Amino acid sequence: MPLVSAKEMLTKAKAGHYAVGQFNINNLEWTKAILLTAQELNSPVILGVSEGAGKYMCGYKTIVGMVNGMLEELNITVPVALHLDHGSYEGAKKCIEAGFSSIMFDGSHYPIEENIEKTKELVAICEEKGMSIEAEVGSIGGEEDGVVGMGECADPNECKMIADLGVTMLAAGIGNIHGKYPENWAGLSFETLAAVQEKTGMMPLVLHGGTGIPADMIKKAIDLGVSKINVNTECQLAFADATRKYIEAGKDLQGKGFDPRKLLAPGFEAIKATVKEKMELFGSVNKA
């Protein structure tokens, strides 16, 4: 099945009170693990690519070629969107040209007027090409490719202004952060989320920084209109932990244990297990 826009899967998720996971990819193992798990669980999925990961994987055209090749070779039949995560204006345009099916333009660091102007232009291009587009209001805390945010709560009125431009989905800061959550984290602001939901109606809302948010908070966020949840750090931690155990056990020194196909296999399985756990929590299993 070819790549699809995220619009239909998120509209269904919003109506069905579940969320579709966006799992960021970092290399071939990541991509294959996520696609196979989505197929096994009959779940729609969004593959996220940050600009840093895009550079690491030799550019957006390389990624599009790899993903399209896997969809065909692995006989993937569930809906898959390839999405730029926290894209700059220039990065968004490059991904549109390269063949992504979805982009996020993160204009949250611009004054609201400039954010609106740039978002409007990208919305028009995406509509013409049948792509989905995500916008952000209020910065998400933590660090993502060098961009550090303090986890602000978005202004619901600004959210409405951006939603009214015709974006497919909206990421609103509700105290969430990227990476590991500190011990003194105050939790999600459901008050902000409810106010944003009230202003934006049927617009699917996006929760960034899905790693480390307690399951009950995730479920409540979905009840309040979150239809897309981003996960990256948790897969990275699972991969690193499994790889460390393999090496500490000396398995890379046994026979051909140093072969990257063997060396990376435990991390690959750990990513699959993490993705499965998240898809079950988000309620997207059998929703393809």
Steps between C-alpha positions, in 0.01 A plus 500: 500500500650841408556775756186687604420837653432480875165677458267202469665294775487794743141594416402138576707504821334821620152357433591163656671643812838337445836636385739411220865474604771696325821305549818678396740308280878520524622228263394185312449292818268761648291526183471125447412433866223763502350395166497128590337572838232720340425225248488226769262709714297627203560857615541821299836663568692823442876486444654820635827645369671790677727726297801365691402139422442606140860617472628188678317273256649673191212733423127486441515332158698210651235460771210509251676235289565278803144527635333445162725199438406349838126554448527292184752234615330442838149501345379774736125549456421724801489880447847656541577873495858630470511822700757775556524565875563856625583622154638841414343689211789397271496140627125473436547607138782246450282217636212599274738475202652170620165319517398504868125458550476730804694788658513691822590865479614615842452875491449523877818708545379767254268788597142373448455718186804345328402150614158558337647634175746211451246236610244638253743464210591141593133407551424607141788287362400197709135526396603504136719191546258306725737513798422552868655783700553548873558837665613588852397766749684540832839333519540140611754470781832319493743482211427391143786538252649793693169683546440534875152578629384541859166321460272800476125473482353624174253787476166343391414810293828475308426129449168592339672752271742232374232227481282729287775516235406147392776294661426127539612473862621727776771453762418715800742528789330375817805468727640198312872468425731306270734242650492368857267678740668654808386394847352844567283497183159653575306269264281582203268800514163341419339838558699640204426192289125527567504872412691431176261217410202730558645763263618260226203260485565193283867585435718199599738613775858375537689412817877529463739347751301178550789328679454484875147640525304269736241276329204659681605847376536365144147354515355823638677702227345270235155550658556877472573492126862387454510281187876478434772426754871528424750247635875510444710493818334183633600302189853639523531399866362150431742455207800619704411282799462181292825570310689566824381169649608310187852646517533473878408131470792464258275373221677717243814295571333163441520360148373762255332701775677812373300487173283815507196290412551309827633792701196719420237223524425535876454878459274438199278267708498753785368770266226262380398426861491873586292587191256214578458622857429855382256397226305299757498796742394746228217268386605482132524118478268362228407854390680484161 
